[in-house]
Amino acid sequence: MAGDGVELSEEQWKEEEGAFEAFACPLTKQVMRDPVTIETGQTFEREAILKWFRECRDNGRRPTCPLTQRELQTTEVTPSVALRSVIHEWRARNEEKELDRACASLVGVGRLPLHAGGDEEEQEEEAALRALVYVSQICQRSAASKDLVRRRGVVRAVAEMLKSGSRRHRLKSLQVLRVLVEDNDDNKVANFIQISPPNRLIVKETKRKFINFCFDMQEELGKGDTIRTIIKFLSNEHVQERELAVSLLHELSGHEPTCERIGAVYGAILLLVGMGSSKSESAVAVDKAESTLRNLDRFDANVKQMADNGRLQPLLTRLLHGEPETQVAMADYLGELALANDDKATVAEQAGPLLVGMLTTGATPAREATLKALREISSSEASAKLLLQRAGVLPPLVNDVLFSTGHLPMKLKEMAATILANLVASGADFRSIPLDDDGCRGRRRTLLSEDVVHSLLHLISNTGPAIGCRLLSVLAGLTSSPATVSDVVAAVKSSGATISIIQFIEAAHRDIRVESLKLLRNLAPYMGAELADALGGSLSSLLRAISSDGGGVTEEQAAAVGLLGDLPEGDSSLTRQLFDLGAFRALAPKLAELRRGTIRGGNRYVTPLTEGVVKVMYRVTCALEEDAEYIEFVREAGLAPLFVELLHTNGMDTVQLYSAMALEKLSLQSSHLTTVPPPPSPPTGHACACFGRKPAAAATPAGVCRVHGGFCSLRETFCLAQADGRKAVERLVACLDHLDGRVVEAVLAALSTLVCDGVDAREGVVVLGEADGLRPVVDILVESRTEALQRRAVWAVERILRVEEIAGEVAADQTVASALVEAYRNGDPRTRQTAERALRHLDRIPNFSAAFQSKRS
């Protein structure tokens, strides 16, 4: 093959022998590229004859003609333009023939499967590989050769080889295509011109042609599915294929139309983003991927795709530094993204102040785009706090949008309400964030100011469900914080909005019902009596919400029953209303199902629902003395055994707490409900049960309760001491080591009903001893975790120490005496009196009254 330092094959010598003798340089024996004529009329390759002249000079002799050996008077050379043109045409013809043969070889083997068998197929594969090598060599000669390759249709054939089953073919094809589209500098333009030295006018014209050539080459590669095929290599397991593919894409991305085509291929930008951030790819691949992405981000569509795939900086750059219309477009798209929380924080930090400025000064379209962006980036705690503290988003959001009296579209107010709900959910301290700067320190308005809360309540009642729902969420969020709830409670009371809020629990939109229930539940600890009075006719709506069967536990059910459970349990009027509406009869079986696990729902609302139902059922145990109907209902529903079972609900502290509290209420009724038979024979002596020995039981008639002295059962008389209630004592004792002090206090109160006034306390101590409950009670006294627990434990221990045998055993335990002394010294007056009696049982304080009596006798 003739040209550019490549020696001719034997066949070409024979085929082109006549032409070659005229075109070959006598010195190099190769076809000349830049022929020049010397003084003797002989023609040589420019570089070859100039080298000959230098050698003559270096050897100390005058320059001579290499062919005639005649001395030359001058070493000037004259370009042989005509011969150069003829050689160029001759070479072009040869290259065209070779390229046609190469193209034929590629087309014949381009789609052979991997490891195709047969000698003929192997020969075709080798021929195709040689053809690819030849095309690569041709392309490296000059830009004109690349143009020839394009015009002869070889580019399409090479592109098809990317689909070959042979890895060698694919690799070589990628290399060839890269050579074809490599960036072209001025030297390559000069090669395209192929004259030396080039004429200025020719250079200008040729540059134009060269640019067209580059465009045509890119367009050729953009046809069909070539770009898509190249992109597929980015996910190839072969490292070299990935590197060549990304290098090729880097070259292609410099061409704007091709740049758009790359971005339009599904998954292309994601693959490039992944490669650009990869820790396992080579440095070259990472650098090329990054460079390609920088080329691609010239187009908004690509920038949006990058943002979709976690590469936010190009979008932020456009947002921060673009023209106003570009900023609006980027803000609008930012609002459509589903950002990770870290990305939301990044955007809030970099673009938060700009977005707040656009919200303040922008026209309606700009405001809408800005609100969309703020709605998205405010939905995480970190980003919301950045918007509040650094960007100052709250005043313009509330004053200029939410409370604006201008003709703003309602959808803007809706977005502002959503953003405000997101900001409140961040847990920021809204007491320290002013809504205005009027210079009046004493009257600085905040979101918690009475007039602001009044305005929020007014909007809730006078706008559509979308805005009302979000603003109810705002108030629910503010009332969920102990630091801010009192301000909202005061504003609700002063506005008289209680009835309005309650009405929303009957709204048609579920989200409004849920948010209003959340708000009312937060208000209940501070406005319990007012809410109980105001609920009235809405109780039936609450019960319908709780009883609805939607295939699982819903947030509305949990919120509704939670509200009922948080209302004051001592409100007998409310209890009667709930009883008459059938609330307790409806909830009892639901509580049993929750305990058995038949109502699970597989969601996070099962626990809140269970807690709420237990608290509602506890209410009826607080009213047992008011109406016999309540007692009969508790018997029918089997609430006492159910509360015992609920003590075993590990992980639900509230359920265990209210179950223990309910058992205390029920157990206190046992002495009134039992049927007392004739008195039994006197009991026998008792042994100590505190440290291993249990007191002996008194002789009582069969079936008679030792503690209450009558016929008892857990279900009918709520007795904890009888055989069917013995499990209750054991489970209560097991809860005495609970980590929550409130649960321990409630359990101890329930157990104390066995040793209180009106029962046989001595037998109650026996029951506790049989359940191994004496030592845990004493340990609670020694630990004294809280003042309330200390008071309760001192009372229980004093009752236990009334049994002389036990007092004798305990007297040897110095820790018990020390704990009683501490309670005697530092407790409240009632606790001190009880501790004093306990210390008398231990003989730590003399019994002076007994001594005085003995003296008088």
VEXDOKOL-167854 format. One record per residue (C-alpha): residue in three letters; x, z, y. Coordinates in steps of 0.02 Angstrom, whole numbers, plus 50000, padded with zeros to 5 digits. Layout:
<sites>
AlaXZY ...
</sites>
This chain:
<sites>
Met500005000050000 Ala500774994750162 Gly501025005250314 Asp501695020950396 Gly503135025150281 Val502215021350118 Glu503215009050009 Leu502304994049939 Ser501874993549756 Glu502514979449644 Glu500804971249640 Gln500684971549830 Trp502424963949843 Lys501844949249738 Glu500154947949823 Glu500794948950000 Glu502604943249976 Gly502534929450108 Ala501734940350238 Phe502824954950196 Glu504454945850226 Ala503894942650405 Phe503184960150432 Ala504514970650347 Cys505904978750447 Pro507614972950383 Leu508264990750399 Thr506835000950323 Lys506124987750206 Gln504394993850262 Val503024985650360 Met503344988450544 Arg502174998250655 Asp503054995950822 Pro504084979750808 Val505364976150945 Thr506584961650972 Ile508414963551019 Glu509624952051110 Thr509944941050956 Gly508074937750931 Gln507974948250773 Thr506484959850753 Phe506574977750691 Glu505554993850687 Arg505845002450854 Glu506415018950782 Ala507525010550653 Ile508494999550777 Leu508695013650902 Lys509415024350764 Trp510625009950721 Phe511205009250902 Arg511515027950904 Glu512545027050746 Cys513615013050819 Arg513935023150974 Asp514295039050874 Asn515585029250769 Gly516475023250924 Arg516045004850911 Arg514994993051013 Pro513194990250961 Thr512954975450845 Cys511504966150766 Pro511214973350592 Leu510884956050522 Thr512154944850612 Gln513454958450650 Arg513634950550821 Glu514114962250963 Leu512734964951088 Gln512904965051274 Thr511384976151295 Thr510374988151188 Glu508744984651275 Val507294980751160 Thr505744970451194 Pro504064975051113 Ser503414961350999 Val501594962751048 Ala501014947450954 Leu501874952650793 Arg501224970250813 Ser499454963750827 Val499664952550676 Ile500384966850573 His498944977950627 Glu497674965050569 Trp498604962550407 Arg498684981150375 Ala496854983150418 Arg496384969850290 Asn497414978550157 Glu496704995550202 Glu494944988650198 Lys495234981850024 Glu495964998249965 Leu494585008250047 Asp493284997349962 Arg494115000649795 Ala494215019249835 Cys492395019549885 Ala491915011049723 Ser492885023949623 Leu492025038249715 Val490285031149696 Gly490575028849510 Val491065046649476 Gly490275056549616 Arg488915064549510 Leu489825067049346 Pro489415084049269 Leu490775097049248 His491875094749093 Ala491095077849053 Gly491845071348890 Gly492605054548844 Asp494235046048888 Glu493395033248999 Glu492535046849101 Glu494165056249118 Gln494995040449181 Glu493585038149307 Glu493815056049367 Glu495685053449390 Ala495355037149482 Ala494135046049597 Leu495415059749631 Arg496735046649672 Ala495485038149786 Leu495175054549878 Val497045057049898 Tyr497225039449968 Val495775041950090 Ser496595058050148 Gln498245049150178 Ile497375035250274 Cys496455047750384 Gln498065056650429 Arg498875040750497 Ser497845038450652 Ala496145040350730 Ala495935021550710 Ser496145023850523 Lys494795037150526 Asp493665024950614 Leu494035012050481 Val493595024650346 Arg491935027750433 Arg491535009350457 Arg491895005250274 Gly490595018150217 Val491875029550134 Val491275045150226 Arg489605044950137 Ala490475042649969 Val491635057150002 Ala490165068050056 Glu489275064149893 Met490805070149799 Leu490415087749864 Lys489075088149729 Ser490315083749591 Gly490425094649439 Ser492315094549455 Arg493065108249562 Arg494585097449600 His493455083849668 Arg492485096249775 Leu494045104149846 Lys494845087449888 Ser493215081149965 Leu493135096250078 Gln494945093250130 Val494625074950168 Leu493075078750271 Arg494025091750368 Val495395079250409 Leu494065066850465 Val493275078650592 Glu494765088850650 Asp494855091450838 Asn495705076650920 Asp496985078751059 Asp497865066251174 Asn499165061851043 Lys497785056350926 Val497025046251066 Ala498695037551087 Asn498705033650902 Phe496995026450920 Ile497645015251062 Gln499125009450956 Ile500155002451100 Ser501755009351173 Pro501835013251312 Pro499955013051343 Asn499205005151497 Arg498175017051606 Leu496645005951604 Ile496805003651418 Val496975022451395 Lys495395025751494 Glu494395012951398 Thr495115018751234 Lys494705036751270 Arg492915031651294 Lys492955022451128 Phe493795037351048 Ile492445049151107 Asn491145037351038 Phe492105036850875 Cys492105055950863 Phe490245056050899 Asp489915042750767 Met490955052450640 Gln489975068350669 Glu488345058750662 Glu488865051050497 Leu489165068250422 Gly487545074650494 Lys486525062250394 Gly485635067450235 Asp485985084450162 Thr487865084850189 Ile487805099450310 Arg486695109250192 Thr487875105550047 Ile489375111650146 Ile488465127650192 Lys488075131150009 Phe489945132749979 Leu489955148450087 Ser489145157949945 Asn490245150149812 Glu491225162049702 His492815151549721 Val493845158049867 Gln494685141549911 Glu493035132249917 Arg492325145450036 Glu493845144350150 Leu493835125350156 Ala491955125050187 Val492015137250332 Ser493505127950407 Leu492525111750396 Leu491005119850476 His492105126250615 Glu492665108450655 Leu490895101850642 Ser490185115450755 Gly491185108750901 His489965094050908 Glu488345099450992 Pro487085089450889 Thr487945094950728 Cys488005112650795 Glu486115112450807 Arg485975105250631 Ile487045119250561 Gly485945132350641 Ala484385123650576 Val484925125650393 Tyr484035140650320 Gly485235154950286 Ala486745146550368 Ile486955159150508 Leu486655173850391 Leu488055167650277 Leu489215165150425 Val488815182450495 Gly489145190050325 Met490805181050308 Gly491315185350485 Ser491075203950452 Ser491725203950274 Lys493115215550220 Ser493505205550064 Glu493705187950137 Ser495395181450194 Ala495885183050376 Val495795164150395 Ala494015163350328 Val493455177750439 Asp494245169850592 Lys493465152850558 Ala491755160650529 Glu491885170050694 Ser492435154450786 Thr491015144550710 Leu489755157650765 Arg490465157150941 Asn490195138350942 Leu488435140350874 Asp487905152951005 Arg487825139251136 Phe486025136651081 Asp484635149251106 Ala483885145850936 Asn485525150350853 Val485715165850961 Lys484005171750904 Gln484475168950723 Met486075178850747 Ala485085193150821 Asp483895192250673 Asn485405194650560 Gly486185209150653 Arg487355199750772 Leu486605205550935 Gln488025203051058 Pro487685184551098 Leu485885188951139 Leu486425203951243 Thr487685193151336 Arg486315180851382 Leu485165195151429 Leu486455203451540 His487255188251621 Gly486035173851601 Glu484915165851729 Pro483285174951764 Glu482275163551652 Thr483555165951513 Gln483475184751533 Val481595184451516 Ala481705173551360 Met483005184951281 Ala482005200651322 Asp480455192651248 Tyr481365188451087 Leu482165205651081 Gly480415212651071 Glu480055202250916 Leu481555208450817 Ala481515222150686 Leu483105231250737 Ala484045244550642 Asn484125261250731 Asp485975259150772 Asp485605242250851 Lys484185249750953 Ala485395262551022 Thr486655248851063 Val485365238751158 Ala484715254051250 Glu486475258651304 Gln487015241251360 Ala485405233451423 Gly484285248451459 Pro484615249151648 Leu484365230251664 Leu482715230951571 Val482095245251679 Gly482575235151834 Met481605220151768 Leu480125231651738 Thr480165237351919 Thr480475220952010 Gly479965207151891 Ala478395196651896 Thr477055198851764 Pro477875187451632 Ala479535196551655 Arg478665213451643 Glu477785208251484 Ala479405202451403 Thr480285218351460 Leu478915229551391 Lys479005220451224 Ala480875223951217 Leu480675242151269 Arg479295244551140 Glu480495239451003 Ile482065248551059 Ser481165264751104 Ser480565267450925 Ser482065277850869 Glu482565295050930 Ala484315290550990 Ser483805274851083 Ala482285283251162 Lys483375297251232 Leu484605284451301 Leu483185275651390 Leu482585292051463 Gln484255299551512 Arg485305284551561 Ala484115270551604 Gly482785281151690 Val481345272351606 Leu480005285651627 Pro479545284351813 Pro479275265451820 Leu478425265551650 Val477155278751702 Asn476965275551888 Asp477165256551899 Val476305251451739 Leu475265264851653 Phe474525272551810 Ser474585256551913 Thr472995252952010 Gly473435234652030 His472775220351926 Leu473945222151779 Pro473365214751612 Met472775228351494 Lys474005222651360 Leu475415228251476 Lys474645245551491 Glu474425245751302 Met476275242051276 Ala476725255251406 Ala475675267951313 Thr476555263651150 Ile478255265451232 Leu477755282251305 Ala477195288051133 Asn478895282751063 Leu479805292151201 Val478805307951170 Ala479135306750983 Ser481015307751019 Gly480865326351056 Ala481645324951229 Asp481365338951355 Phe480065331451472 Arg480055346951580 Ser481715341251657 Ile481295322851682 Pro480465319651851 Leu479185306051877 Asp479595304152061 Asp480865309452191 Asp479875315252340 Gly481155328152394 Cys479965342652364 Arg480885353452241 Gly479445365252214 Arg478195351552176 Arg479205339652068 Arg478005330351955 Thr478385328351770 Leu477425321651623 Leu476805339551596 Ser476125341851772 Glu474285345951774 Asp473785330551874 Val474795319251759 Val473975326251602 His472285324451689 Ser472695306051722 Leu473165303651540 Leu471525311651484 His470575300451606 Leu471405284851536 Ile471015290451358 Ser469175291651400 Asn469055275951506 Thr470115262751419 Gly470015253651254 Pro470445260851084 Ala472205253851081 Ile472755262851241 Gly471735278251202 Cys472505279851030 Arg474285278851097 Leu473955291451235 Leu473155303451112 Ser474775301751014 Val475725306051174 Leu474745322151197 Ala474875326251012 Gly476755324351027 Leu476865335351181 Thr475805348951099 Ser476875348850942 Ser478315356651039 Pro478245375451077 Ala479125371851242 Thr477785360251310 Val476165364651221 Ser475645378051347 Asp475675365651493 Val474555353451401 Val473375367251343 Ala473165373251522 Ala472815355451583 Val471545352351445 Lys470645368351487 Ser470635364951674 Ser470025347151649 Gly468595352051533 Ala469115338051416 Thr468875347751254 Ile467205339651214 Ser467885322351254 Ile469345324651135 Ile468215331250998 Gln467085316051015 Phe468515304950962 Ile468495311950785 Glu466905301650763 Ala467655285650835 Ala467515269250741 His469405266450740 Arg470315276450609 Asp471925278050710 Ile470985286050855 Arg470175298450737 Val471845303050662 Glu472735305450828 Ser471305315750900 Leu471345326850745 Lys473215329350766 Leu472975334250947 Leu471545346150909 Arg472535354250770 Asn473985357350889 Leu472785364951015 Ala471915375950885 Pro473155390650889 Tyr472905391851078 Met471075386651095 Gly470375391550926 Ala468805399950990 Glu468405386051113 Leu468655372650980 Ala467605382050852 Asp466175383250977 Ala466345365151033 Leu466495357150861 Gly464695361050817 Gly463875344650769 Ser465555336550731 Leu465855347550579 Ser464885335650469 Ser466005321350526 Leu467535331550480 Leu466825335150308 Arg466415316750280 Ala468205312250325 Ile468875325350204 Ser467715320150063 Ser467985301350081 Asp468715293249927 Gly469895279249972 Gly470915278749813 Gly472165291849872 Val472485305250000 Thr472445298550177 Glu473215304950337 Glu471475307250409 Gln470935318450265 Ala472485329150283 Ala472275330550472 Ala470415334650462 Val470595348450334 Gly472135354750425 Leu471105356750584 Leu469755366650492 Gly471075377450411 Asp471875381550579 Leu470265387550663 Pro470085406550675 Glu469595413050503 Gly468735427950582 Asp467415417050666 Ser465915421650557 Ser464785409150644 Leu465925394750600 Thr466075401150421 Arg464185401350406 Gln464045383750474 Leu465335377450350 Phe464465386550208 Asp462775379350254 Leu463525361850264 Gly464205363950088 Ala466015363250144 Phe466625376850025 Arg465665369849876 Ala466395352649909 Leu468175358549932 Ala468285370749785 Pro468305357149650 Lys469485346649758 Leu470695361249765 Ala470585363049576 Glu470965344549555 Leu472445346049673 Arg473105360549570 Arg472905350849407 Gly473755335749486 Thr472305323949460 Ile472335320249646 Arg474085314549685 Gly473975298349782 Gly475855296549773 Asn476055299249959 Arg476625312250084 Tyr474885318550127 Val474515327649963 Thr475455343350015 Pro474635344550189 Leu472925341750109 Thr473235355449981 Glu473815367550115 Gly472315363750224 Val471045366050082 Val471825382650031 Lys471705388950210 Val469875383650222 Met469465392250056 Tyr470375407850117 Arg469105408550259 Val467685412650139 Thr468655427450067 Cys468745434650243 Ala466845435450254 Leu466405443150085 Glu465695458950163 Glu464535449150277 Asp463435440750148 Ala463205442449961 Glu463035423449952 Tyr464885421849983 Ile465295433349838 Glu464135423949723 Phe464935407549777 Val466685414149742 Arg466135419149567 Glu465315402349532 Ala466785392449596 Gly468045403249501 Leu469085405349658 Ala470005421049601 Pro470775412849446 Leu471115397349549 Phe472085407149681 Val473085415049541 Glu473545397849475 Leu474045392249650 Leu475335406249659 His476325395749538 Thr476395380949658 Asn478255380549691 Gly478845371949849 Met477205374949942 Asp477515390950039 Thr475895389650137 Val474865387749978 Gln475685403049901 Leu475485412950063 Tyr473615409850081 Ser473305411949895 Ala474105429249901 Met473125433550059 Ala471505427949974 Leu471885438349819 Glu472135453549931 Lys470415450750009 Leu469605448249840 Ser470465463049757 Leu469865474649895 Gln468085470549841 Ser468365475249659 Ser467965493749681 His466285489049758 Leu465825476049628 Thr466295485249469 Thr464975493849362 Val465535511749334 Pro465145519849163 Pro465095538649130 Pro466775547049171 Pro468085545249032 Ser469075559548956 Pro470555566149059 Pro472125555449050 Thr473665560948957 Gly475355563849037 His476385549449102 Ala478175544449079 Cys479195535449211 Ala479035516549224 Cys480235513449366 Phe481835511849267 Gly481295506049096 Arg480005518649036 Lys478175514649069 Pro476845528049104 Ala475635530348962 Ala473875523848992 Ala472415536049010 Ala471085536648876 Thr469665526148943 Pro468125518548862 Ala468375501148791 Gly468205487548922 Val468295499449069 Cys469585495749203 Arg470865509549221 Val471085506249407 His469285504049463 Gly468445514649329 Gly467135501649286 Phe466825485549194 Cys467915472549283 Ser468535454849266 Leu469545443149375 Arg468155430349391 Glu466675442149419 Thr467385457149511 Phe469055449649565 Cys470015463349475 Leu471885460949458 Ala472105475149333 Gln471035469349188 Ala471695458949045 Asp471115442249119 Gly471885447249285 Arg473525453649214 Lys474275436549239 Ala473855438349423 Val474935454049437 Glu476355445749344 Arg476295430449457 Leu476195441049612 Val477705451049554 Ala478645434849522 Cys478365430149705 Leu479165445949771 Asp480865437449777 His480205422849879 Leu481335416950019 Asp479905416550146 Gly479615434250209 Arg477805430150253 Val477445426050071 Val478275442050012 Glu477265452350136 Ala475635444250079 Val476065446849895 Leu476515465049926 Ala474865467450017 Ala473915460249867 Leu474845471649745 Ser474535486549859 Thr472675484949826 Leu473025492549655 Val473675508749732 Cys472595510149888 Asp471225522849927 Gly469625521149827 Val470495516649662 Asp471465526349532 Ala473155523949615 Arg474055532349470 Glu473365519349350 Gly473775505849476 Val475585511449468 Val475475510149279 Val474855492149295 Leu476295487949412 Gly477525496049293 Glu476855486049145 Ala477165470049247 Asp478935475849291 Gly478425476549473 Leu479045493749526 Arg480865489749546 Pro480555473849650 Val479445483849769 Val480815496849791 Asp482095482949819 Ile481035475849960 Leu481105492650045 Val482985493450026 Glu483235475850093 Ser482035478150243 Arg482145459750293 Thr480845461250431 Glu479945475350520 Ala478285469850445 Leu479015469850269 Gln479795486950298 Arg478125494150353 Arg477225486750203 Ala478575492050079 Val478655509950146 Trp476775511550120 Ala476865504649941 Val478355515349892 Glu477525530949958 Arg476025527349848 Ile477155524449698 Leu478125540549730 Arg476515550649716 Val476795549349529 Glu477955564249501 Glu478885556649354 Ile479335541449456 Ala479815551849607 Gly481035561349497 Glu481835545349437 Val481945537749611 Ala482695553549686 Ala484325549249600 Asp484425532349689 Gln485265535749856 Thr484865518249923 Val482995521649916 Ala483175538050010 Ser484295529650139 Ala483015515850167 Leu481625528750190 Val482705538550311 Glu483035522750411 Ala481165519250419 Tyr480855537450469 Arg482115536150611 Asn481725518850681 Gly479995513950624 Asp478385514150725 Pro477385530250725 Arg476315525450576 Thr477795519750473 Arg478735535850517 Gln477285546350452 Thr477215536550290 Ala479105537650269 Glu479015556450298 Arg477745558350157 Ala478835547850043 Leu480365558550082 Arg479345574050041 His478965566449870 Leu480865565049847 Asp481115582949910 Arg482175576450055 Ile481025585450178 Pro480355602950140 Asn478495604850113 Phe478215618150246 Ser476345618950225 Ala476545624350044 Ala477805637650094 Phe476615644950224 Gln475225645750095 Ser476335655249972 Lys476795668050105 Arg474985671350147 Ser474585673949965 
</sites>
